[in-house]
Amino acid sequence: MSNANISGGMAAILGLSSTDVENICNEIDGTVEAVNYNEPKQTVIAGEKEVIEKNLDLFKEKKVQEEHCH
């Protein structure tokens, strides 16, 4: 049995397409993946809690960019 001590977390990303969420997850250094596609603009991500918390601003910045383009 492994003694790995990994703290996992989840976050709902609102206002971005699942494609945008997946692209941002792929840019993040660490383990973060889109895991649940609730609605066209609501995707749940999961992965290392610290990595998610550290990178939430990337999702917020992309959402602001999307809002200014429409």
Secondary structure by P-SEA (a helix, b strand, c coil): ccccccccbbbbbccccaaaaaaaaaaccccccccccccccbbbbbccaaaaaacaaaaaaaaaaaaaac
